């Protein structure tokens, strides 16, 4: 299905199931809705499940000038409103974790919980433009494909399935360089604090233990926050160990609706 976002960009999404709450899955940087393929059939048996291609990703439109987290958040809002959802759990992987917080501030009467997936490791870590260029921007501009391939491989442990690694690396490095650079800049320089201050629903992180999470930084803003860790996986927890991830997410959703 398709709907226009606030700025007129066409957003493609899929919805399955029919029961409440709706679980709304938001992918990360240079990914698409297929990254939730192991979650859709599992959760659609009990809930409404929605997956989205954010603007510039997957099958959605490319005609946007600024790839900001706020604009991506409005993509989510457009789909929620198009489906008429009134009880929603927003689930966002990586960059999608920032996006769901921005969307939640615009949907205060509809969102009942947020789940960031290997995301929000340090909400105080905001890069300046100069810092972004040095860390990411310059290499992405020089050779987007090679820089992305190198970056994505660093997110996956040597023990990960080689076929899965190749699929993720190949897919993400094939994204639009303009969108990839813009979204990377938008996420790494984004100050999430204003949105976090407005969102008054329970928040969870299901993160890999491959890197630390600054729990205190999130707790400064969140009324109800819990960190759940997965071991033996890298950044793509829902793809690397879908069975464990699905169990943890299911238990988390139950907390929101109990």
N, C-alpha and C positions, 0 to 999 in steps of 0.2 A: 504494500500500500504506500501511497505518497501523500505528503502534506507540505504546504509552504511554511517555512520558518518565518520569524518576524521580519526578516529582511528580504523575503521573497525567494530564498533558495529552496529548491526541492529536496525534501528529506524522505528517504525510503526507509520503511520499517516493516516488521512482521509481528503479528500477534497470534497467540495460540492459547487454548484453554479458556475458562470462563469464570472461575471462582475467585473470590477476594482473599487476600489482597492481590494486586497486580505486581509482579516482580519485573522491574524495568532494568534491563541490562545495557550498560554503556561501555563500549570498547575504549581502548587506549590509543595513543599516538600511532598514526600510520597503520592502524588495524581496521577491522570492520566487524559487522555483526556475526560473521561466521566463527569468530573466536569464542563464542558462547555455544557452539554446537553440542558440546557434551552436557550443557545445563538445560537446554530447551526441552528435550523429551522427558528428562527427569522431573523437572518442576511443573511442566504443563499438565501432569497427571492430577495435580492438586490445586494449582494456582493459574491465573492468567499470566502468561509470559510474553514480554515484549522485548524485541531486540531492534536496535536502530543503527543505521549508518549515519554518523554525524556528517555535517556538511564537509565536502572535500574528500570524503572517505567512501569506500565501497561504491555503491550505485547512486549516492546522493550528489546533488549539484556542486559545481566548482565555482560558481559566480559569486564569490564573496571577497571583499577587499582585505578585511582584517580578521585573522583566525584567532579570536580571543576566547577565553573560557566563558565569558558572559554570553557571547554569541552562540557557542556550543550549548550552553545551558538553555537558551531559548529554543534550540532545536528539540531538546527533550520536552520542554513545555508545550511546544506545538503538537507533538505526538500525544502527550497525555490529554490535552484538550480535545484533539481530534477523536480520540477513543472514548472520551467522557469518563475517564478513570477518576474515582473519588477516594480510593484507598491504595496508596502506592508505596512500595519499597524500592528505592533507587539503589542500584548496584553498579559501581564504576571501577574499572580496572585501570591502574596507572594514571595517565592523564584524565581518564574518565572519573577518577575520584574527585578531582577538582571540579569537573563539569557537573557532577551530581549535587555538589554543595551549592553551586551557582543556581542550578535548577530548583533546588529545594527552597531557596529564599523567595522564589517567585511562585511557589506552590504551597504556601503554609497550611492550607486547609485540606490538602490532598496527600501529602507525604507523611508516612507514619514512621519511617526509619531510613537510615542511610548505611550502606555497606561499601566501604572502600576496599579494593582488592589489590594487594601489594602496592599501596599508594599512601599518600599523606605521611611519609616517613619523617619529615620535619617541615611543618607548616610555616616555620620562621625562616626557612632557607630560600630567600628571594634574591635572584641575581639581578645586578644592574645590566644594562645593555652591553657594556664593555666586558663584564664577567661572562655573560652569555656567549658573546662572540669568541672569546678565548677558549671557553670550555666546549662549545658545540657549534656556534654559528659559522665560524670561519671554515671549519672542515666540511660542514654541510653544504655551504656555498661552493666550495672548491670541487667537491666530488660527492654529491648526495648519495649515490648508490653505495660507493665503497665506505663512506663514513657511517652510513646507516647499518650496513652489514657488520662492520666492526663493532659498533655500539650494541647492536642487538645480540651478537654472539657473547658479549661480555655480561649479558643479563641471564645467560643460561649456563648451568654447571656442566662440567665434562661428562657427568653421568646421565645427562638428558638423552632421550632418544634421538639418534642422528637424523632420522627421517623428519621428526618434529622440528628439530633445529633448522634443517634446510627449508622446511615449509614456512616457518616463521620468518627466517632471515630473508628468504626470497620474496615473500609477500610484502613485508614491510619496506624493503628496499625498492620495490616497484611502485610505491606510492608517488603522488605528485610532489616533486621537489619544492614547488612554491608553497603548497599546503603544508608539507612536512616542516619546512623551515619556519613558516609563519606560526604553526601550531606549537612547535618546540619553543620558539621565542615567547609565544603567548603563555605557555605553561610555566616556563622557568622564571619568568619575570613577573608572574602574577601574584598579587597580594591577596590571599584567601581570607584574611582576618575579617574584613567587613561582612562577608557572607557568613562566616562561621558565627559571628556575633548575632546574626539574625535568625539562624536556624535553631529551632528549639525542639528538635526531635532526637531520639536516641541515635547514636552513631557508633558503628563498629568498624574495625579494620581486621580483615583476614589477610595477614601478611606472611611472606616467607621470612625465615630467620636468617636469610643470606645477608641482610643488612639490618641495622638497628632502626627502631622507631622511637622518635622523641615523644613519648606518651605525655609527658608533662605539658608540652606545647599545645597538644590538642585538648587536654583536660582544662587548660586555662579558659577555653571557649565552650566546650561541650558540656551540656547538662548531665549527660549519661553516656559515657564512653567506655568501651572495652576493646582490648587488643587480643586477637587470637592468632597464634603463630603456627605455621606449617614448616616441617623440616624436610630436608632432602630434595627440595625444589628451588628453582630460581624465581625469576620475575613472573613467569606465566603459570601461576599456580593452578588455574582452572583447566589448563591444557596438560600440564605435566603430571598432575595427580587429581584427575576429576572426581574420583570416588571419594577421597578425603575431603576435597573442597566442597562437593555437593552436600556431604553430611554436615560439615561445619556451617555452611550457609543455611541449610534447612533448620538446624538448631537455632541459628540466629534469627531467622524469620519467625520462628515460634515465639521467641522472646518478645518480638514486636506486637504480636497479635494476642498474646496471652492476657 
